[in-house]
Amino acid sequence: MTTDDAVAGPVRPAIVLLTRDDGTRRIVEDALHRRYGADYDVHTFGDVATTHDELAGLTAAGTPVALALVALGTDDPDGLEVLEHLPVDRTCVRVALVRWGDWSTTRPIFDAIGMGAIDRWITCPGLPVDEEFHTAVTEYLEEAATRRGTRFEVVRVVGERWDPRTQHLRDLFDRNHLPAGFYDATAPEGRAVLRAAGLADPALPVVLLHYQQVPTVLQRPTDIQIADAFGLFEPVGRDEVFDLAIIGAGPAGLGAAVYAASEGLRSIVVEQEAVGGQAGTSSLIRNYLGFPAGISGGRLAFRAYEQAWTFGARFHFMRSVTGLAADGDERRLTLSDRGTVRAATVVLATGASYKRLGVPSLDGLSGRGVFYGATVSEAPAMRGRQVYVAGGGNSAGQAAVHLARYADHVTLLVRRQGLETTMSEYLRREIASTPAITVRTRSEAVAGTGTDFLETLTLRDLDTGAEETVPGVLFVLIGAEPHSQWLAGSVARDRWGYVLTGADLTGGRGTAAPAPEDPTWPAERSPAMLETTMPGVFAVGDVRHGSVKRVASAVGEGALAVSLVHQHLARR
């Protein structure tokens, strides 16, 4: 919930249906009214002009349009164009409505979705009670609610908007799929929440676990205190030995957790922040197998977490691993809270983080107008702003598309001549067709001004050296550095810090060769494909040298590692 939401109170969002086909309109209107009429204002129209007039009235009344359904077919041949140009807020989910079996509409719809002109498509209900139709509608309404920032609050955060610790907590809850409401401590609503909690002069930020019968109140809590307050994660006993310890809950680590737990391996996942890793910050992943309409990285990660948890995997959140050592047939992990985890095998899935710009005037404003990664929780706060996204990869493209729903304009700053070699085609097409996004090639941010918040950016043309000062907010997604510093001396890494595995341990292939002081492969047998210089320890995902930087490949490596774990356990 935003401050504005708290002031205005609950508003019934609208569902809009437009089709010239009387039969279709009657069927869909009836289905929408019966299922959603209690919570949404359902508006149906038979012509474009009336629809535009009524939408203007809804906007004037402050009624958000959650879902816009526009038919495409014989009576509505211009449906896609009409849907694209409907005067609705960017948080509205725009859906093409088609009759089942009208295959002539599929390619235009797929192209429109790929170009970002519309969001989704749906087939007309075929029965009086069509649960497949309603499953899709419910998902779209949930997506719209998420875009607007109106969700049930299990957690309330009260703090100063641009305080780094407050932002970290908001991002942490968002990435862990925990519905959290933010209240500015300087605003009346924030002060009211503090008074209701009996706090006169608290240490900010304050976190209230609002879902409990008697809410737990935490003042400026550490991540570990928050994790323990939820009470979901049992401590590791001194005598416990796991079959597999997985370090990191990104796509690779979650992939390993699902397959290991489902196959009966006693598994534990240690994660220092949130499920999903870098992928968890992606607003929409459209090229992941099985999700033709796309899925957010956070939602995909949370589903994988639930799946692994259901199978019996243990999760140990808000702790980082600080050391890895061999202890006979066991591998011993030292944790940041001084705890220890013992396991027969280990999967390293610590991933990577976005590089820093190395510009003091910008790095000093981190969290206050300069954001590293696609901080999804900050997107609604970009309304009315000029936003710049530094980076040319898929994550930068996804961030630009997501931010364009809120910002006045988004400019993608790319150091290369173009995006062809670094970004997927579907994203390039969507960016090219989004009026609110501009791509500036051969450009970078070199300076910034501001005390409490970034006020201006200095952009440099890399070919001419010309500089330009502009107002705006900066999101930085410019490449990655592996989370492997803590592994120095434990396993071999390349000169950039990526963990060496398999054939790279024995082949000595150029830059893949380990540093002289690093461990070497100690056994007579050849290392397994993903095995590190410590037998029984495997590396997967972005932390591994030579990995493919894609979510699907990371999940696949995690699953493959489990088969190698079985082989290692069998040898023991």
Secondary structure as GFF3:
##gff-version 3
##sequence-region A 1 572
A	DSSP	alpha_helix	3	8	.	.	.	ID=ss1
A	DSSP	beta_strand	14	18	.	.	.	ID=ss2
A	DSSP	alpha_helix	22	36	.	.	.	ID=ss3
A	DSSP	beta_strand	41	45	.	.	.	ID=ss4
A	DSSP	alpha_helix	48	60	.	.	.	ID=ss5
A	DSSP	beta_strand	65	71	.	.	.	ID=ss6
A	DSSP	alpha_helix	79	84	.	.	.	ID=ss7
A	DSSP	beta_strand	93	98	.	.	.	ID=ss8
A	DSSP	three_ten_helix	103	105	.	.	.	ID=ss9
A	DSSP	alpha_helix	106	114	.	.	.	ID=ss10
A	DSSP	beta_strand	120	123	.	.	.	ID=ss11
A	DSSP	alpha_helix	131	148	.	.	.	ID=ss12
A	DSSP	beta_strand	155	159	.	.	.	ID=ss13
A	DSSP	alpha_helix	164	175	.	.	.	ID=ss14
A	DSSP	beta_strand	180	184	.	.	.	ID=ss15
A	DSSP	alpha_helix	188	196	.	.	.	ID=ss16
A	DSSP	beta_strand	206	209	.	.	.	ID=ss17
A	DSSP	beta_strand	216	219	.	.	.	ID=ss18
A	DSSP	alpha_helix	223	230	.	.	.	ID=ss19
A	DSSP	beta_strand	241	247	.	.	.	ID=ss20
A	DSSP	alpha_helix	251	262	.	.	.	ID=ss21
A	DSSP	beta_strand	267	271	.	.	.	ID=ss22
A	DSSP	three_ten_helix	277	281	.	.	.	ID=ss23
A	DSSP	alpha_helix	297	311	.	.	.	ID=ss24
A	DSSP	beta_strand	314	317	.	.	.	ID=ss25
A	DSSP	beta_strand	321	327	.	.	.	ID=ss26
A	DSSP	beta_strand	330	335	.	.	.	ID=ss27
A	DSSP	beta_strand	340	348	.	.	.	ID=ss28
A	DSSP	beta_strand	352	354	.	.	.	ID=ss29
A	DSSP	alpha_helix	360	363	.	.	.	ID=ss30
A	DSSP	beta_strand	370	372	.	.	.	ID=ss31
A	DSSP	three_ten_helix	376	382	.	.	.	ID=ss32
A	DSSP	beta_strand	386	390	.	.	.	ID=ss33
A	DSSP	alpha_helix	394	403	.	.	.	ID=ss34
A	DSSP	beta_strand	409	414	.	.	.	ID=ss35
A	DSSP	alpha_helix	425	432	.	.	.	ID=ss36
A	DSSP	beta_strand	437	441	.	.	.	ID=ss37
A	DSSP	beta_strand	443	449	.	.	.	ID=ss38
A	DSSP	beta_strand	456	461	.	.	.	ID=ss39
A	DSSP	beta_strand	467	471	.	.	.	ID=ss40
A	DSSP	beta_strand	473	476	.	.	.	ID=ss41
A	DSSP	beta_strand	480	482	.	.	.	ID=ss42
A	DSSP	three_ten_helix	485	487	.	.	.	ID=ss43
A	DSSP	alpha_helix	504	507	.	.	.	ID=ss44
A	DSSP	three_ten_helix	510	512	.	.	.	ID=ss45
A	DSSP	beta_strand	537	539	.	.	.	ID=ss46
A	DSSP	three_ten_helix	541	543	.	.	.	ID=ss47
A	DSSP	alpha_helix	551	571	.	.	.	ID=ss48
###
